[in-house]
Amino acid sequence: AHQQGTPLSNHEYHQFFMSLRAAQRARAACLIRLLYGCQNPLVRRLDEYENHGVIPEGPICSEMPEFPSFTDFCSFSLYRCTRKMYFVKV
């Protein structure tokens, strides 16, 4: 166990800043999605990357108990962006 107030180890710093950069990139992707829509080529590439090369068509299910399904991946992604729930999965 680490004593309170001591600096993070090199490994802990790496983990800490990796998570910050991931959230920052997710916010940037959401801003592009909100500004240009789901049909933007960059947004489509990101959606394909997130879904192993294919953007799901039709209704999808999510991990969110309050909203278990969405009409399409775009609706899910927009909801996730507006709620700042960047890492919720379908």
Sequence and secondary structure as in RCSB ss.txt:
>XXXX:A:sequence
AHQQGTPLSNHEYHQFFMSLRAAQRARAACLIRLLYGCQNPLVRRLDEYENHGVIPEGPICSEMPEFPSFTDFCS
FSLYRCTRKMYFVKV
>XXXX:A:secstr
   TT    HHHHHHHHHHHHHHHHHHHHHHHHHHH TTSHHHHHHHHHHTTT    S EE S TT  EESSHHH
HHHHHHHTT TT   
